Amino acid sequence: MLAGSFSAKAYSFFDTLLWIACLNLLWIVFSLAGLGVFGVGPATAAAQVLVRRRVRGEAAPLLRSFAREYGRNFGRGNGLALPVLLAGAALALNWNYFSRSADLPSQLLAAGTFAGAIFLAAVACHLFPLFARYELPLAQYLLMSSRFALRHLAGTAILLFVTAAAYFASQSLPGLIPFFSIGAWLYVTGWLCDRFFTANDESVTGPAGGAHAPAHGPLNETYQSAS
């Protein structure tokens, strides 16, 4: 019995690793298909929709589902990703400029830029999992992600830790990037956010409200009021 249980857990673990590796590859291929800048958003949206389905125990052909969600969410995915990418580029330029100067005003501006980058990373961690779970007007996703990141600091800290760990692991072992780094980050952040959002819903409506939260469906009043 114990051997059977161990075998089942081992199979599930390696099956998940293989799924993450395939997701990683699909994200890279479809991002490049959109010329990078215009492919990252829809590829991330498609990945988080599929992570959400896997977390819920829904099985679907990965390639076919990814391609369908990529095409379906191409416009909205870019509408979410492009403002984040532009803000990130602006912060990077400001950091490079101010951090080179030793005077106090420049150092203060560099510190403010660094704090802004951390906040942007926190928003980005919540953004596409929120998109995968709820249907909102496009502009509301950024607003709700910002509010959730600020109101649920413990969860935000965990997501930032996961992001930092993925970054440093990829820096130390660049060979992970084409196989696991991106897919693992998408999977872990999506899995965590799904639990954070469910806990948020349950805190207002009770277990039934959180358990039946729609996958990429209408936003329930629970999350709207709690955020």
C-alpha positions as YAML, in Angstrom:
chain: A
units: angstrom
residues:
- id: 1
  name: MET
  ca: [0.00, 0.00, 0.00]
- id: 2
  name: LEU
  ca: [2.82, 2.40, 0.91]
- id: 3
  name: ALA
  ca: [4.70, 1.38, -2.21]
- id: 4
  name: GLY
  ca: [1.62, 2.05, -4.32]
- id: 5
  name: SER
  ca: [1.14, 5.45, -2.71]
- id: 6
  name: PHE
  ca: [4.80, 6.35, -3.28]
- id: 7
  name: SER
  ca: [4.57, 5.24, -6.92]
- id: 8
  name: ALA
  ca: [1.47, 7.37, -7.47]
- id: 9
  name: LYS
  ca: [3.13, 10.42, -5.92]
- id: 10
  name: ALA
  ca: [6.31, 9.86, -7.92]
- id: 11
  name: TYR
  ca: [4.30, 9.53, -11.14]
- id: 12
  name: SER
  ca: [2.36, 12.70, -10.35]
- id: 13
  name: PHE
  ca: [5.59, 14.59, -9.57]
- id: 14
  name: PHE
  ca: [7.36, 13.61, -12.78]
- id: 15
  name: ASP
  ca: [4.20, 14.14, -14.82]
- id: 16
  name: THR
  ca: [4.01, 17.67, -13.44]
- id: 17
  name: LEU
  ca: [7.69, 18.26, -14.23]
- id: 18
  name: LEU
  ca: [7.13, 17.14, -17.82]
- id: 19
  name: TRP
  ca: [4.03, 19.35, -18.08]
- id: 20
  name: ILE
  ca: [6.03, 22.34, -16.79]
- id: 21
  name: ALA
  ca: [8.83, 21.67, -19.28]
- id: 22
  name: CYS
  ca: [6.32, 21.55, -22.15]
- id: 23
  name: LEU
  ca: [4.66, 24.73, -20.90]
- id: 24
  name: ASN
  ca: [8.08, 26.40, -20.75]
- id: 25
  name: LEU
  ca: [8.81, 25.45, -24.36]
- id: 26
  name: LEU
  ca: [5.40, 26.57, -25.60]
- id: 27
  name: TRP
  ca: [5.74, 29.92, -23.82]
- id: 28
  name: ILE
  ca: [9.09, 30.56, -25.52]
- id: 29
  name: VAL
  ca: [7.91, 29.46, -28.98]
- id: 30
  name: PHE
  ca: [4.69, 31.47, -28.90]
- id: 31
  name: SER
  ca: [6.42, 34.53, -27.43]
- id: 32
  name: LEU
  ca: [8.89, 34.45, -30.32]
- id: 33
  name: ALA
  ca: [6.00, 33.97, -32.74]
- id: 34
  name: GLY
  ca: [4.66, 37.32, -31.56]
- id: 35
  name: LEU
  ca: [8.07, 38.94, -32.09]
- id: 36
  name: GLY
  ca: [8.82, 38.88, -28.38]
- id: 37
  name: VAL
  ca: [7.22, 42.14, -27.26]
- id: 38
  name: PHE
  ca: [3.85, 41.29, -28.78]
- id: 39
  name: GLY
  ca: [4.02, 37.60, -27.90]
- id: 40
  name: VAL
  ca: [4.86, 37.70, -24.19]
- id: 41
  name: GLY
  ca: [1.42, 38.91, -23.07]
- id: 42
  name: PRO
  ca: [-0.77, 36.40, -24.92]
- id: 43
  name: ALA
  ca: [1.69, 33.57, -24.19]
- id: 44
  name: THR
  ca: [1.59, 34.38, -20.47]
- id: 45
  name: ALA
  ca: [-2.19, 34.67, -20.53]
- id: 46
  name: ALA
  ca: [-2.50, 31.28, -22.26]
- id: 47
  name: ALA
  ca: [-0.05, 29.70, -19.80]
- id: 48
  name: GLN
  ca: [-1.89, 30.97, -16.72]
- id: 49
  name: VAL
  ca: [-5.27, 29.86, -18.07]
- id: 50
  name: LEU
  ca: [-3.84, 26.35, -18.51]
- id: 51
  name: VAL
  ca: [-2.16, 26.42, -15.09]
- id: 52
  name: ARG
  ca: [-5.52, 27.34, -13.58]
- id: 53
  name: ARG
  ca: [-7.19, 24.42, -15.35]
- id: 54
  name: ARG
  ca: [-4.52, 21.96, -14.24]
- id: 55
  name: VAL
  ca: [-4.80, 23.17, -10.65]
- id: 56
  name: ARG
  ca: [-8.53, 22.45, -10.87]
- id: 57
  name: GLY
  ca: [-7.82, 18.96, -12.19]
- id: 58
  name: GLU
  ca: [-9.01, 19.60, -15.75]
- id: 59
  name: ALA
  ca: [-7.12, 17.62, -18.38]
- id: 60
  name: ALA
  ca: [-6.69, 19.01, -21.90]
- id: 61
  name: PRO
  ca: [-4.20, 18.61, -24.79]
- id: 62
  name: LEU
  ca: [-1.49, 21.13, -23.92]
- id: 63
  name: LEU
  ca: [-0.41, 22.26, -27.40]
- id: 64
  name: ARG
  ca: [-3.91, 22.61, -28.81]
- id: 65
  name: SER
  ca: [-5.21, 24.37, -25.71]
- id: 66
  name: PHE
  ca: [-2.23, 26.71, -25.55]
- id: 67
  name: ALA
  ca: [-2.60, 27.70, -29.21]
- id: 68
  name: ARG
  ca: [-6.34, 28.30, -28.78]
- id: 69
  name: GLU
  ca: [-5.91, 30.45, -25.68]
- id: 70
  name: TYR
  ca: [-3.00, 32.33, -27.26]
- id: 71
  name: GLY
  ca: [-5.13, 33.33, -30.25]
- id: 72
  name: ARG
  ca: [-8.22, 34.06, -28.15]
- id: 73
  name: ASN
  ca: [-6.32, 36.31, -25.74]
- id: 74
  name: PHE
  ca: [-3.85, 37.93, -28.15]
- id: 75
  name: GLY
  ca: [-5.32, 41.43, -27.92]
- id: 76
  name: ARG
  ca: [-6.18, 41.40, -24.23]
- id: 77
  name: GLY
  ca: [-2.89, 39.74, -23.32]
- id: 78
  name: ASN
  ca: [-0.98, 42.52, -25.03]
- id: 79
  name: GLY
  ca: [-3.25, 45.07, -23.39]
- id: 80
  name: LEU
  ca: [-2.12, 43.73, -20.02]
- id: 81
  name: ALA
  ca: [1.55, 43.08, -20.77]
- id: 82
  name: LEU
  ca: [2.56, 46.14, -22.77]
- id: 83
  name: PRO
  ca: [1.94, 48.69, -19.97]
- id: 84
  name: VAL
  ca: [3.93, 46.48, -17.57]
- id: 85
  name: LEU
  ca: [6.78, 46.08, -20.07]
- id: 86
  name: LEU
  ca: [6.87, 49.83, -20.76]
- id: 87
  name: ALA
  ca: [6.86, 50.62, -17.05]
- id: 88
  name: GLY
  ca: [9.64, 48.09, -16.49]
- id: 89
  name: ALA
  ca: [11.73, 49.59, -19.28]
- id: 90
  name: ALA
  ca: [11.25, 53.09, -17.85]
- id: 91
  name: LEU
  ca: [12.27, 51.93, -14.38]
- id: 92
  name: ALA
  ca: [15.35, 50.16, -15.76]
- id: 93
  name: LEU
  ca: [16.45, 53.31, -17.61]
- id: 94
  name: ASN
  ca: [15.91, 55.46, -14.52]
- id: 95
  name: TRP
  ca: [17.85, 53.00, -12.36]
- id: 96
  name: ASN
  ca: [20.78, 52.94, -14.78]
- id: 97
  name: TYR
  ca: [20.83, 56.74, -14.86]
- id: 98
  name: PHE
  ca: [20.41, 57.58, -11.17]
- id: 99
  name: SER
  ca: [22.46, 54.73, -9.69]
- id: 100
  name: ARG
  ca: [25.59, 55.97, -11.46]
- id: 101
  name: SER
  ca: [25.60, 59.24, -9.55]
- id: 102
  name: ALA
  ca: [26.89, 59.48, -5.99]
- id: 103
  name: ASP
  ca: [24.97, 62.61, -4.96]
- id: 104
  name: LEU
  ca: [22.16, 62.26, -2.43]
- id: 105
  name: PRO
  ca: [19.22, 63.26, -4.70]
- id: 106
  name: SER
  ca: [20.27, 60.71, -7.32]
- id: 107
  name: GLN
  ca: [20.66, 57.99, -4.69]
- id: 108
  name: LEU
  ca: [17.21, 58.77, -3.28]
- id: 109
  name: LEU
  ca: [15.72, 58.63, -6.77]
- id: 110
  name: ALA
  ca: [17.52, 55.34, -7.40]
- id: 111
  name: ALA
  ca: [16.07, 53.95, -4.17]
- id: 112
  name: GLY
  ca: [12.61, 55.10, -5.21]
- id: 113
  name: THR
  ca: [13.09, 53.49, -8.60]
- id: 114
  name: PHE
  ca: [14.09, 50.22, -6.93]
- id: 115
  name: ALA
  ca: [10.99, 50.33, -4.71]
- id: 116
  name: GLY
  ca: [8.86, 50.98, -7.80]
- id: 117
  name: ALA
  ca: [10.42, 47.97, -9.53]
- id: 118
  name: ILE
  ca: [9.57, 45.72, -6.57]
- id: 119
  name: PHE
  ca: [5.97, 46.95, -6.62]
- id: 120
  name: LEU
  ca: [5.74, 46.42, -10.38]
- id: 121
  name: ALA
  ca: [7.05, 42.85, -9.93]
- id: 122
  name: ALA
  ca: [4.41, 42.24, -7.25]
- id: 123
  name: VAL
  ca: [1.66, 43.50, -9.57]
- id: 124
  name: ALA
  ca: [2.99, 41.37, -12.44]
- id: 125
  name: CYS
  ca: [2.93, 38.24, -10.24]
- id: 126
  name: HIS
  ca: [-0.81, 38.71, -9.59]
- id: 127
  name: LEU
  ca: [-1.84, 40.09, -12.99]
- id: 128
  name: PHE
  ca: [-2.17, 37.09, -15.26]
- id: 129
  name: PRO
  ca: [-3.39, 34.64, -12.59]
- id: 130
  name: LEU
  ca: [-6.12, 37.21, -11.92]
- id: 131
  name: PHE
  ca: [-6.86, 37.30, -15.65]
- id: 132
  name: ALA
  ca: [-7.08, 33.50, -15.75]
- id: 133
  name: ARG
  ca: [-9.60, 33.43, -12.90]
- id: 134
  name: TYR
  ca: [-11.87, 36.44, -13.40]
- id: 135
  name: GLU
  ca: [-13.44, 38.31, -16.29]
- id: 136
  name: LEU
  ca: [-13.00, 42.07, -15.87]
- id: 137
  name: PRO
  ca: [-12.73, 45.20, -18.00]
- id: 138
  name: LEU
  ca: [-9.14, 45.30, -19.18]
- id: 139
  name: ALA
  ca: [-8.09, 48.35, -17.14]
- id: 140
  name: GLN
  ca: [-9.44, 46.78, -13.95]
- id: 141
  name: TYR
  ca: [-6.89, 43.96, -13.96]
- id: 142
  name: LEU
  ca: [-4.00, 46.32, -13.23]
- id: 143
  name: LEU
  ca: [-6.02, 48.12, -10.57]
- id: 144
  name: MET
  ca: [-7.16, 44.92, -8.86]
- id: 145
  name: SER
  ca: [-3.67, 43.39, -9.05]
- id: 146
  name: SER
  ca: [-2.21, 46.50, -7.42]
- id: 147
  name: ARG
  ca: [-4.80, 46.47, -4.65]
- id: 148
  name: PHE
  ca: [-4.39, 42.77, -3.98]
- id: 149
  name: ALA
  ca: [-0.60, 43.10, -3.85]
- id: 150
  name: LEU
  ca: [-0.86, 45.88, -1.26]
- id: 151
  name: ARG
  ca: [-3.64, 44.39, 0.86]
- id: 152
  name: HIS
  ca: [-2.21, 40.85, 1.06]
- id: 153
  name: LEU
  ca: [1.43, 41.54, 1.86]
- id: 154
  name: ALA
  ca: [2.25, 38.04, 3.14]
- id: 155
  name: GLY
  ca: [1.17, 36.45, -0.14]
- id: 156
  name: THR
  ca: [2.94, 39.18, -2.10]
- id: 157
  name: ALA
  ca: [6.16, 38.50, -0.18]
- id: 158
  name: ILE
  ca: [5.92, 34.80, -1.03]
- id: 159
  name: LEU
  ca: [5.39, 35.55, -4.73]
- id: 160
  name: LEU
  ca: [8.35, 37.94, -4.76]
- id: 161
  name: PHE
  ca: [10.50, 35.32, -3.05]
- id: 162
  name: VAL
  ca: [9.52, 32.73, -5.68]
- id: 163
  name: THR
  ca: [10.30, 35.25, -8.43]
- id: 164
  name: ALA
  ca: [13.69, 36.09, -6.94]
- id: 165
  name: ALA
  ca: [14.50, 32.39, -6.48]
- id: 166
  name: ALA
  ca: [13.61, 31.66, -10.12]
- id: 167
  name: TYR
  ca: [15.74, 34.61, -11.27]
- id: 168
  name: PHE
  ca: [18.82, 33.67, -9.26]
- id: 169
  name: ALA
  ca: [18.51, 29.99, -10.17]
- id: 170
  name: SER
  ca: [18.39, 30.97, -13.84]
- id: 171
  name: GLN
  ca: [21.38, 33.26, -13.39]
- id: 172
  name: SER
  ca: [23.35, 30.48, -11.74]
- id: 173
  name: LEU
  ca: [22.24, 27.77, -14.19]
- id: 174
  name: PRO
  ca: [21.29, 29.39, -17.52]
- id: 175
  name: GLY
  ca: [20.56, 25.96, -18.94]
- id: 176
  name: LEU
  ca: [17.37, 25.90, -16.87]
- id: 177
  name: ILE
  ca: [15.80, 28.74, -18.89]
- id: 178
  name: PRO
  ca: [14.83, 26.82, -22.05]
- id: 179
  name: PHE
  ca: [13.54, 23.87, -20.03]
- id: 180
  name: PHE
  ca: [12.12, 24.84, -16.64]
- id: 181
  name: SER
  ca: [12.69, 28.38, -15.35]
- id: 182
  name: ILE
  ca: [9.79, 30.20, -16.99]
- id: 183
  name: GLY
  ca: [7.36, 27.30, -16.84]
- id: 184
  name: ALA
  ca: [8.15, 26.64, -13.17]
- id: 185
  name: TRP
  ca: [7.67, 30.32, -12.31]
- id: 186
  name: LEU
  ca: [4.34, 30.42, -14.17]
- id: 187
  name: TYR
  ca: [3.15, 27.22, -12.52]
- id: 188
  name: VAL
  ca: [4.16, 28.08, -8.95]
- id: 189
  name: THR
  ca: [2.89, 31.67, -9.07]
- id: 190
  name: GLY
  ca: [-0.35, 30.55, -10.71]
- id: 191
  name: TRP
  ca: [-0.83, 27.79, -8.12]
- id: 192
  name: LEU
  ca: [-0.16, 30.18, -5.24]
- id: 193
  name: CYS
  ca: [-2.36, 32.95, -6.60]
- id: 194
  name: ASP
  ca: [-5.23, 30.52, -7.13]
- id: 195
  name: ARG
  ca: [-5.08, 29.67, -3.42]
- id: 196
  name: PHE
  ca: [-4.72, 33.30, -2.39]
- id: 197
  name: PHE
  ca: [-7.76, 34.31, -4.45]
- id: 198
  name: THR
  ca: [-9.79, 31.36, -3.12]
- id: 199
  name: ALA
  ca: [-8.88, 32.25, 0.47]
- id: 200
  name: ASN
  ca: [-9.86, 35.85, -0.24]
- id: 201
  name: ASP
  ca: [-13.25, 34.76, -1.57]
- id: 202
  name: GLU
  ca: [-13.84, 32.38, 1.32]
- id: 203
  name: SER
  ca: [-13.04, 35.09, 3.87]
- id: 204
  name: VAL
  ca: [-16.17, 36.94, 2.74]
- id: 205
  name: THR
  ca: [-18.63, 34.35, 1.42]
- id: 206
  name: GLY
  ca: [-17.46, 31.17, 3.21]
- id: 207
  name: PRO
  ca: [-16.03, 27.96, 1.73]
- id: 208
  name: ALA
  ca: [-18.82, 27.51, -0.82]
- id: 209
  name: GLY
  ca: [-18.20, 30.89, -2.40]
- id: 210
  name: GLY
  ca: [-14.48, 30.28, -2.81]
- id: 211
  name: ALA
  ca: [-14.83, 26.69, -3.98]
- id: 212
  name: HIS
  ca: [-17.14, 27.64, -6.84]
- id: 213
  name: ALA
  ca: [-15.27, 30.73, -8.03]
- id: 214
  name: PRO
  ca: [-15.46, 30.75, -11.84]
- id: 215
  name: ALA
  ca: [-12.47, 29.88, -14.00]
- id: 216
  name: HIS
  ca: [-12.08, 32.89, -16.29]
- id: 217
  name: GLY
  ca: [-15.71, 33.73, -15.63]
- id: 218
  name: PRO
  ca: [-17.56, 36.75, -14.23]
- id: 219
  name: LEU
  ca: [-15.96, 38.49, -11.28]
- id: 220
  name: ASN
  ca: [-17.86, 37.69, -8.12]
- id: 221
  name: GLU
  ca: [-18.77, 40.44, -5.64]
- id: 222
  name: THR
  ca: [-16.57, 38.83, -3.00]
- id: 223
  name: TYR
  ca: [-13.28, 39.67, -4.66]
- id: 224
  name: GLN
  ca: [-14.47, 43.07, -5.79]
- id: 225
  name: SER
  ca: [-15.41, 44.16, -2.28]
- id: 226
  name: ALA
  ca: [-12.39, 42.52, -0.64]
- id: 227
  name: SER
  ca: [-9.96, 44.20, -2.99]
...
